[in-house]
Amino acid sequence: MRLTLSSEGVRNTTMTNEDGQVLYKTSTPFRFGARTTTLYKVVPNTDPDDMRDHLERIGEIEWNLIGSSVMRLRGQEMMTDTFIPRHGIRGRWYTHRLRHASIELMFFQLHRKRTFEGPDGLPYRWDMDFKFVRLSRDDTTRQELARSYRRSLGIIGPRRDPFLDVDLNLMHMLDTVVLTFVYVEKLRMDKEKRAKRNHGGGGP
């Protein structure tokens, strides 16, 4: 299943399926200090006199500046440092081209994985690469079940909006996948921004 994002900024985006139907929406109003992202899910309307779909508020991420952030999903509250803790350290070399210059810099980026137990009782892990995140089983199979893709402007290959590709075997826990994706992708984006600032700034 492909969830296409209206924006790469996952805290304020709309997610649609292959038919263009809106399934989820995130909203993060601006405020000083800790901000809260609200996750909405579209609920089909069965009222024949009102065919508009309605947004149901199903989850939140409270981005605390100090200490653990807080996730809420359908009434269940989870501290991120215990529900989806980080584990392990690995690294990889990346190249970054400075804007308006034919200069490429190389830098070494450390990565961590975030693990959590799904509502089905199985272990999962999000791995944060420099430009994408991927979800897999946290067992010996390491079966990949979801992966994010960046926006492509079509300079090389076809143009496409950013999207999250999710295995159909995860449909029973799609709400959890989406909420944890928003969390880890925001962390990944923060790391990418810091790395670019530390190595000359600018875009590719």
Accessible surface in RSA format (square Angstrom, percent):
REM  Atomic radii and reference values for relative SASA: ProtOr
REM  Chains: A
REM  Algorithm: Lee & Richards
REM  Probe-radius: 1.40
REM  Slices: 20
REM RES _ NUM      All-atoms   Total-Side   Main-Chain    Non-polar    All polar
REM                ABS   REL    ABS   REL    ABS   REL    ABS   REL    ABS   REL
RES MET A   1    43.92  22.7  24.23  16.0  19.70  46.9  25.27  21.5  18.65  24.7
RES ARG A   2   102.95  43.2 102.44  52.2   0.51   1.2  17.06  23.3  85.88  52.1
RES LEU A   3     0.00   0.0   0.00   0.0   0.00   0.0   0.00   0.0   0.00   0.0
RES THR A   4    35.47  25.2  34.56  35.0   0.91   2.2  21.50  28.9  13.97  21.1
RES LEU A   5     5.88   3.3   5.41   3.9   0.46   1.2   5.52   3.9   0.36   1.0
RES SER A   6    74.92  63.3  42.45  56.7  32.47  74.8  46.19  98.4  28.74  40.3
RES SER A   7    39.92  33.7  39.33  52.5   0.59   1.4  19.55  41.6  20.37  28.5
RES GLU A   8    53.00  30.4  48.60  36.8   4.40  10.5  21.52  41.6  31.47  25.7
RES GLY A   9    29.15  36.0   0.00   N/A  29.15  36.0  25.21  69.2   3.95   8.8
RES VAL A  10     2.16   1.4   1.34   1.2   0.83   2.0   1.34   1.2   0.83   2.2
RES ARG A  11    41.55  17.4  41.19  21.0   0.36   0.9   6.56   9.0  34.99  21.2
RES ASN A  12    79.37  54.7  66.68  64.4  12.69  30.5  32.87  79.1  46.50  44.9
RES THR A  13     5.58   4.0   0.03   0.0   5.55  13.2   4.43   6.0   1.15   1.7
RES THR A  14    34.99  24.9  34.22  34.7   0.77   1.8  15.64  21.0  19.35  29.3
RES MET A  15     0.00   0.0   0.00   0.0   0.00   0.0   0.00   0.0   0.00   0.0
RES THR A  16    29.79  21.2  29.79  30.2   0.00   0.0  18.85  25.3  10.94  16.5
RES ASN A  17    23.28  16.1  18.78  18.1   4.51  10.8   1.66   4.0  21.62  20.9
RES GLU A  18   116.09  66.6  77.57  58.7  38.52  91.7  58.22 112.6  57.87  47.2
RES ASP A  19   133.01  93.2  96.60  96.1  36.41  86.1  29.84  70.2 103.17 102.9
RES GLY A  20    52.87  65.2   0.00   N/A  52.87  65.2  29.74  81.6  23.13  51.8
RES GLN A  21    78.19  43.7  70.25  51.3   7.95  18.9  29.34  62.4  48.86  37.1
RES VAL A  22    54.77  36.0  51.27  46.4   3.50   8.4  51.27  44.6   3.50   9.5
RES LEU A  23    32.15  17.9  31.43  22.5   0.71   1.8  31.96  22.4   0.19   0.5
RES TYR A  24     1.16   0.5   1.16   0.7   0.00   0.0   1.04   0.8   0.12   0.1
RES LYS A  25    81.89  40.0  81.89  50.2   0.00   0.0  30.47  27.4  51.42  54.8
RES THR A  26     3.16   2.2   0.34   0.3   2.82   6.7   0.34   0.5   2.82   4.3
RES SER A  27    34.87  29.5  34.53  46.1   0.34   0.8   9.65  20.5  25.23  35.3
RES THR A  28     4.96   3.5   0.03   0.0   4.93  11.7   0.28   0.4   4.67   7.1
RES PRO A  29    89.65  65.3  77.55  70.7  12.09  44.0  89.04  73.5   0.61   3.8
RES PHE A  30   145.18  72.6 118.20  73.2  26.97  70.2 118.20  71.7  26.97  77.2
RES ARG A  31   138.50  58.2 130.21  66.4   8.29  19.7  40.94  56.0  97.55  59.1
RES PHE A  32   176.75  88.4 161.79 100.2  14.96  38.9 164.63  99.8  12.12  34.7
RES GLY A  33    45.26  55.8   0.00   N/A  45.26  55.8  24.62  67.6  20.64  46.2
RES ALA A  34    31.40  28.9  25.38  39.2   6.02  13.7  25.50  35.9   5.90  15.6
RES ARG A  35    55.81  23.4  54.51  27.8   1.30   3.1  15.65  21.4  40.16  24.3
RES THR A  36    36.97  26.3  34.32  34.8   2.65   6.3  22.52  30.2  14.46  21.9
RES THR A  37     2.25   1.6   1.91   1.9   0.34   0.8   1.91   2.6   0.34   0.5
RES THR A  38    12.56   8.9  12.56  12.7   0.00   0.0   1.22   1.6  11.35  17.2
RES LEU A  39     1.37   0.8   1.36   1.0   0.01   0.0   1.36   1.0   0.01   0.0
RES TYR A  40    56.14  26.2  56.14  31.9   0.00   0.0  24.05  18.1  32.09  39.6
RES LYS A  41    64.02  31.2  64.02  39.3   0.00   0.0  30.55  27.5  33.47  35.6
RES VAL A  42    18.20  12.0   7.69   7.0  10.51  25.3   7.69   6.7  10.51  28.5
RES VAL A  43    59.41  39.1  58.54  53.0   0.87   2.1  59.11  51.4   0.30   0.8
RES PRO A  44    90.44  65.9  81.58  74.4   8.85  32.2  81.58  67.4   8.85  55.0
RES ASN A  45    26.82  18.5  11.57  11.2  15.25  36.7   3.03   7.3  23.79  23.0
RES THR A  46   132.51  94.2 103.82 105.3  28.69  68.4  78.00 104.8  54.51  82.4
RES ASP A  47    62.00  43.4  57.44  57.2   4.56  10.8  21.48  50.5  40.53  40.4
RES PRO A  48   111.35  81.1  88.34  80.5  23.00  83.6  91.72  75.7  19.62 122.0
RES ASP A  49   136.12  95.4  99.03  98.6  37.09  87.7  33.08  77.9 103.04 102.8
RES ASP A  50    35.19  24.6  30.77  30.6   4.41  10.4  17.90  42.1  17.29  17.2
RES MET A  51   142.73  73.9 119.24  78.9  23.49  55.9 113.78  96.7  28.95  38.4
RES ARG A  52   174.60  73.3 168.70  86.0   5.90  14.0  78.35 107.1  96.25  58.3
RES ASP A  53    70.80  49.6  44.44  44.2  26.36  62.3  12.09  28.4  58.71  58.6
RES HIS A  54    90.02  49.2  87.24  60.6   2.78   7.1  61.54  63.4  28.48  33.1
RES LEU A  55    85.21  47.5  54.61  39.1  30.60  76.9  54.84  38.5  30.37  81.7
RES GLU A  56    71.08  40.8  65.75  49.7   5.33  12.7  30.22  58.5  40.86  33.4
RES ARG A  57   146.33  61.4 120.80  61.6  25.53  60.8  40.90  55.9 105.43  63.9
RES ILE A  58     6.20   3.5   0.00   0.0   6.20  15.0   4.36   3.1   1.84   5.0
RES GLY A  59     3.85   4.7   0.00   N/A   3.85   4.7   3.01   8.3   0.84   1.9
RES GLU A  60    26.24  15.1  26.15  19.8   0.09   0.2   7.42  14.4  18.82  15.4
RES ILE A  61     0.15   0.1   0.15   0.1   0.00   0.0   0.15   0.1   0.00   0.0
RES GLU A  62    48.31  27.7  48.31  36.5   0.00   0.0   7.75  15.0  40.55  33.1
RES TRP A  63    20.62   8.3  20.18   9.8   0.45   1.0  20.23  10.8   0.39   0.6
RES ASN A  64    43.93  30.3  29.75  28.7  14.19  34.2   7.04  16.9  36.90  35.7
RES LEU A  65   139.17  77.5 103.24  73.9  35.93  90.3 106.60  74.9  32.57  87.6
RES ILE A  66   161.87  92.1 142.33 106.0  19.54  47.1 145.53 104.8  16.33  44.3
RES GLY A  67    64.30  79.3   0.00   N/A  64.30  79.3  39.65 108.8  24.65  55.2
RES SER A  68    21.63  18.3   3.27   4.4  18.36  42.3  10.19  21.7  11.45  16.0
RES SER A  69    13.25  11.2  11.13  14.9   2.11   4.9   0.30   0.6  12.94  18.1
RES VAL A  70     9.93   6.5   9.93   9.0   0.00   0.0   9.93   8.6   0.00   0.0
RES MET A  71     0.11   0.1   0.11   0.1   0.00   0.0   0.05   0.0   0.05   0.1
RES ARG A  72    69.39  29.1  69.33  35.3   0.06   0.1  32.97  45.1  36.42  22.1
RES LEU A  73    23.54  13.1  20.31  14.5   3.23   8.1  20.34  14.3   3.21   8.6
RES ARG A  74   129.26  54.3  90.46  46.1  38.81  92.4  65.21  89.1  64.06  38.8
RES GLY A  75    84.01 103.6   0.00   N/A  84.01 103.6  43.26 118.7  40.75  91.3
RES GLN A  76   114.68  64.1 108.27  79.1   6.41  15.3  34.56  73.6  80.11  60.8
RES GLU A  77   107.28  61.6  79.20  59.9  28.09  66.9  24.62  47.6  82.67  67.5
RES MET A  78    19.19   9.9  14.08   9.3   5.11  12.2  14.70  12.5   4.48   5.9
RES MET A  79    81.07  42.0  78.62  52.0   2.45   5.8  69.86  59.4  11.21  14.9
RES THR A  80     3.94   2.8   3.87   3.9   0.06   0.1   0.06   0.1   3.87   5.9
RES ASP A  81    83.76  58.7  67.37  67.1  16.38  38.7  33.34  78.5  50.41  50.3
RES THR A  82   105.73  75.2  81.15  82.3  24.58  58.6  73.13  98.2  32.60  49.3
RES PHE A  83    43.53  21.8  32.67  20.2  10.87  28.3  39.94  24.2   3.60  10.3
RES ILE A  84     0.00   0.0   0.00   0.0   0.00   0.0   0.00   0.0   0.00   0.0
RES PRO A  85    32.83  23.9  31.63  28.8   1.20   4.4  32.83  27.1   0.00   0.0
RES ARG A  86   136.86  57.5 121.54  62.0  15.32  36.5  15.55  21.3 121.31  73.5
RES HIS A  87    79.19  43.3  74.33  51.7   4.86  12.4  51.34  52.9  27.85  32.4
RES GLY A  88    50.85  62.7   0.00   N/A  50.85  62.7  39.32 107.9  11.54  25.8
RES ILE A  89   104.76  59.6  69.47  51.8  35.29  85.1  70.15  50.5  34.62  93.9
RES ARG A  90    85.85  36.0  77.84  39.7   8.01  19.1  65.30  89.2  20.55  12.5
RES GLY A  91    32.15  39.6   0.00   N/A  32.15  39.6   0.08   0.2  32.07  71.8
RES ARG A  92   118.77  49.9 113.98  58.1   4.80  11.4  32.26  44.1  86.51  52.4
RES TRP A  93   151.81  60.9 135.74  65.7  16.07  37.7 113.22  60.4  38.59  62.6
RES TYR A  94    25.40  11.9  20.58  11.7   4.83  12.6  25.40  19.1   0.00   0.0
RES THR A  95    73.55  52.3  57.61  58.4  15.93  38.0  29.69  39.9  43.86  66.3
RES HIS A  96     9.08   5.0   5.80   4.0   3.27   8.4   3.64   3.8   5.44   6.3
RES ARG A  97   104.49  43.9 100.14  51.0   4.36  10.4  34.48  47.1  70.01  42.4
RES LEU A  98    38.71  21.6  37.40  26.8   1.30   3.3  37.40  26.3   1.30   3.5
RES ARG A  99   139.11  58.4 121.63  62.0  17.48  41.6  29.23  39.9 109.88  66.6
RES HIS A 100   178.56  97.6 128.53  89.3  50.03 128.0 106.30 109.6  72.26  84.1
RES ALA A 101    37.46  34.4  21.35  32.9  16.11  36.7  31.40  44.2   6.06  16.1
RES SER A 102   106.01  89.6  74.82  99.9  31.19  71.9  42.12  89.7  63.90  89.5
RES ILE A 103    90.61  51.6  87.72  65.3   2.89   7.0  90.61  65.2   0.00   0.0
RES GLU A 104    95.15  54.6  68.13  51.5  27.02  64.3  18.49  35.8  76.66  62.6
RES LEU A 105    57.87  32.2  56.07  40.1   1.80   4.5  57.87  40.6   0.00   0.0
RES MET A 106   121.35  62.8  96.04  63.6  25.31  60.3  56.99  48.5  64.36  85.3
RES PHE A 107     6.64   3.3   3.54   2.2   3.10   8.1   6.64   4.0   0.00   0.0
RES PHE A 108   100.04  50.1  74.31  46.0  25.74  67.0  74.31  45.1  25.74  73.7
RES GLN A 109    23.76  13.3  22.93  16.8   0.84   2.0   1.43   3.0  22.33  16.9
RES LEU A 110    99.94  55.7  93.59  67.0   6.36  16.0  93.62  65.8   6.32  17.0
RES HIS A 111     4.25   2.3   2.69   1.9   1.56   4.0   2.33   2.4   1.92   2.2
RES ARG A 112    74.75  31.4  72.95  37.2   1.80   4.3   8.90  12.2  65.85  39.9
RES LYS A 113    46.20  22.5  44.47  27.3   1.73   4.1  16.12  14.5  30.08  32.0
RES ARG A 114    26.02  10.9  26.02  13.3   0.00   0.0   0.00   0.0  26.02  15.8
RES THR A 115    16.59  11.8  16.51  16.7   0.08   0.2   8.99  12.1   7.60  11.5
RES PHE A 116     9.35   4.7   0.00   0.0   9.35  24.3   7.85   4.8   1.50   4.3
RES GLU A 117   117.60  67.5 105.54  79.8  12.06  28.7  28.41  54.9  89.19  72.8
RES GLY A 118     4.27   5.3   0.00   N/A   4.27   5.3   0.12   0.3   4.15   9.3
RES PRO A 119    94.23  68.7  47.43  43.2  46.80 170.1  62.28  51.4  31.96 198.6
RES ASP A 120    56.05  39.3  20.63  20.5  35.42  83.8  30.76  72.4  25.29  25.2
RES GLY A 121    45.00  55.5   0.00   N/A  45.00  55.5  23.04  63.2  21.96  49.2
RES LEU A 122    77.35  43.1  77.35  55.3   0.00   0.0  77.35  54.3   0.00   0.0
RES PRO A 123    57.90  42.2  57.40  52.3   0.50   1.8  57.90  47.8   0.00   0.0
RES TYR A 124     0.54   0.3   0.33   0.2   0.21   0.5   0.00   0.0   0.54   0.7
RES ARG A 125    26.69  11.2  26.69  13.6   0.00   0.0   0.00   0.0  26.69  16.2
RES TRP A 126     0.00   0.0   0.00   0.0   0.00   0.0   0.00   0.0   0.00   0.0
RES ASP A 127     1.07   0.7   1.07   1.1   0.00   0.0   0.15   0.4   0.92   0.9
RES MET A 128     3.70   1.9   3.70   2.4   0.00   0.0   3.70   3.1   0.00   0.0
RES ASP A 129     5.68   4.0   4.03   4.0   1.65   3.9   0.00   0.0   5.68   5.7
RES PHE A 130     5.91   3.0   3.13   1.9   2.79   7.2   5.44   3.3   0.47   1.3
RES LYS A 131    94.00  45.9  93.36  57.3   0.64   1.5  49.59  44.6  44.41  47.3
RES PHE A 132    32.47  16.2  32.12  19.9   0.36   0.9  32.47  19.7   0.00   0.0
RES VAL A 133     0.00   0.0   0.00   0.0   0.00   0.0   0.00   0.0   0.00   0.0
RES ARG A 134    52.24  21.9  52.24  26.6   0.00   0.0   6.53   8.9  45.72  27.7
RES LEU A 135     0.00   0.0   0.00   0.0   0.00   0.0   0.00   0.0   0.00   0.0
RES SER A 136     3.69   3.1   3.69   4.9   0.00   0.0   3.20   6.8   0.49   0.7
RES ARG A 137    43.18  18.1  43.18  22.0   0.00   0.0   5.03   6.9  38.15  23.1
RES ASP A 138    41.48  29.1  28.85  28.7  12.62  29.8   0.65   1.5  40.82  40.7
RES ASP A 139    59.19  41.5  40.46  40.3  18.73  44.3  35.86  84.4  23.33  23.3
RES THR A 140   140.97 100.3 108.19 109.7  32.79  78.1  91.58 123.0  49.40  74.7
RES THR A 141    93.68  66.6  63.27  64.1  30.40  72.5  70.79  95.1  22.89  34.6
RES ARG A 142   105.71  44.4  91.23  46.5  14.48  34.5  37.00  50.6  68.71  41.6
RES GLN A 143    76.94  43.0  69.44  50.7   7.50  17.9  30.30  64.5  46.63  35.4
RES GLU A 144    85.42  49.0  64.41  48.7  21.01  50.0  27.57  53.3  57.85  47.2
RES LEU A 145     3.98   2.2   0.06   0.0   3.92   9.9   2.48   1.7   1.50   4.0
RES ALA A 146     3.46   3.2   0.00   0.0   3.46   7.9   2.79   3.9   0.66   1.8
RES ARG A 147    71.43  30.0  71.15  36.3   0.27   0.7   5.41   7.4  66.01  40.0
RES SER A 148     9.49   8.0   8.56  11.4   0.93   2.1   7.47  15.9   2.01   2.8
RES TYR A 149    72.70  33.9  65.50  37.3   7.20  18.7  38.49  28.9  34.21  42.2
RES ARG A 150    71.52  30.0  69.02  35.2   2.50   6.0  35.50  48.5  36.02  21.8
RES ARG A 151    82.31  34.6  61.39  31.3  20.92  49.8  22.96  31.4  59.36  36.0
RES SER A 152    21.63  18.3  16.62  22.2   5.01  11.5  13.32  28.4   8.32  11.7
RES LEU A 153   127.65  71.1 102.96  73.7  24.69  62.1 103.32  72.6  24.34  65.5
RES GLY A 154    30.03  37.0   0.00   N/A  30.03  37.0   6.48  17.8  23.55  52.8
RES ILE A 155   152.89  87.0 118.62  88.4  34.27  82.6 126.12  90.8  26.78  72.7
RES ILE A 156   159.17  90.6 139.29 103.8  19.88  47.9 142.57 102.7  16.61  45.1
RES GLY A 157    46.60  57.5   0.00   N/A  46.60  57.5  30.05  82.5  16.55  37.1
RES PRO A 158   111.64  81.4  99.42  90.6  12.22  44.4 110.65  91.4   0.99   6.2
RES ARG A 159   152.70  64.1 125.23  63.8  27.48  65.4  48.91  66.8 103.79  62.9
RES ARG A 160    90.02  37.8  84.21  42.9   5.82  13.9  26.45  36.2  63.57  38.5
RES ASP A 161    53.17  37.2  46.37  46.2   6.80  16.1   3.80   8.9  49.37  49.2
RES PRO A 162     5.03   3.7   5.03   4.6   0.00   0.0   5.03   4.2   0.00   0.0
RES PHE A 163    12.83   6.4  10.48   6.5   2.35   6.1  10.90   6.6   1.93   5.5
RES LEU A 164     0.00   0.0   0.00   0.0   0.00   0.0   0.00   0.0   0.00   0.0
RES ASP A 165    61.30  42.9  58.99  58.7   2.31   5.5   4.38  10.3  56.91  56.8
RES VAL A 166     1.81   1.2   0.00   0.0   1.81   4.4   0.90   0.8   0.92   2.5
RES ASP A 167    47.62  33.4  35.95  35.8  11.68  27.6  13.24  31.2  34.38  34.3
RES LEU A 168   126.25  70.3 114.08  81.6  12.17  30.6 114.31  80.3  11.94  32.1
RES ASN A 169    94.01  64.8  79.84  77.2  14.17  34.1  16.13  38.8  77.88  75.3
RES LEU A 170     0.24   0.1   0.24   0.2   0.00   0.0   0.24   0.2   0.00   0.0
RES MET A 171    70.83  36.7  52.65  34.8  18.18  43.3  42.38  36.0  28.45  37.7
RES HIS A 172   115.19  63.0  72.20  50.2  42.98 110.0  76.49  78.8  38.70  45.0
RES MET A 173     4.96   2.6   0.00   0.0   4.96  11.8   4.96   4.2   0.00   0.0
RES LEU A 174    18.81  10.5  17.06  12.2   1.76   4.4  17.06  12.0   1.76   4.7
RES ASP A 175    19.71  13.8  18.48  18.4   1.23   2.9   9.11  21.5  10.59  10.6
RES THR A 176    12.74   9.1  12.61  12.8   0.13   0.3   4.92   6.6   7.82  11.8
RES VAL A 177     0.00   0.0   0.00   0.0   0.00   0.0   0.00   0.0   0.00   0.0
RES VAL A 178     0.00   0.0   0.00   0.0   0.00   0.0   0.00   0.0   0.00   0.0
RES LEU A 179     4.21   2.3   4.21   3.0   0.00   0.0   4.21   3.0   0.00   0.0
RES THR A 180     0.71   0.5   0.71   0.7   0.00   0.0   0.71   1.0   0.00   0.0
RES PHE A 181     3.06   1.5   3.06   1.9   0.00   0.0   3.06   1.9   0.00   0.0
RES VAL A 182     1.12   0.7   1.12   1.0   0.00   0.0   1.12   1.0   0.00   0.0
RES TYR A 183    10.25   4.8  10.25   5.8   0.00   0.0   0.95   0.7   9.29  11.5
RES VAL A 184     0.00   0.0   0.00   0.0   0.00   0.0   0.00   0.0   0.00   0.0
RES GLU A 185    12.56   7.2  12.56   9.5   0.00   0.0   1.48   2.9  11.08   9.0
RES LYS A 186    35.88  17.5  35.88  22.0   0.00   0.0  13.74  12.4  22.14  23.6
RES LEU A 187    37.78  21.0  36.12  25.8   1.66   4.2  36.58  25.7   1.21   3.2
RES ARG A 188     5.43   2.3   5.10   2.6   0.34   0.8   2.18   3.0   3.25   2.0
RES MET A 189    32.66  16.9  31.98  21.2   0.67   1.6  31.80  27.0   0.86   1.1
RES ASP A 190    35.11  24.6  33.14  33.0   1.97   4.7  10.69  25.2  24.42  24.4
RES LYS A 191    56.05  27.3  53.73  33.0   2.32   5.5  21.28  19.2  34.77  37.0
RES GLU A 192     9.71   5.6   9.52   7.2   0.19   0.4   4.97   9.6   4.73   3.9
RES LYS A 193   109.54  53.4 106.57  65.4   2.97   7.1  64.81  58.3  44.73  47.6
RES ARG A 194   110.53  46.4 110.05  56.1   0.48   1.1  46.80  64.0  63.72  38.6
RES ALA A 195     8.22   7.6   3.72   5.7   4.51  10.2   7.75  10.9   0.48   1.3
RES LYS A 196    36.40  17.8  36.24  22.2   0.15   0.4  18.05  16.2  18.35  19.5
RES ARG A 197   160.51  67.4 136.26  69.5  24.25  57.7  67.91  92.8  92.60  56.1
RES ASN A 198   116.82  80.6  83.10  80.3  33.72  81.2  20.60  49.6  96.22  93.0
RES HIS A 199    59.87  32.7  54.05  37.6   5.82  14.9  41.44  42.7  18.44  21.5
RES GLY A 200    61.63  76.0   0.00   N/A  61.63  76.0  29.81  81.8  31.82  71.3
RES GLY A 201    18.09  22.3   0.00   N/A  18.09  22.3  17.05  46.8   1.04   2.3
RES GLY A 202    35.29  43.5   0.00   N/A  35.29  43.5  16.59  45.5  18.70  41.9
RES GLY A 203    10.15  12.5   0.00   N/A  10.15  12.5  10.10  27.7   0.05   0.1
RES PRO A 204   123.57  90.1  80.79  73.6  42.78 155.5  92.21  76.1  31.36 194.9
END  Absolute sums over single chains surface
CHAIN  1 A    11478.4       9140.8       2337.7       6191.3       5287.2
END  Absolute sums over all chains
TOTAL         11478.4       9140.8       2337.7       6191.3       5287.2
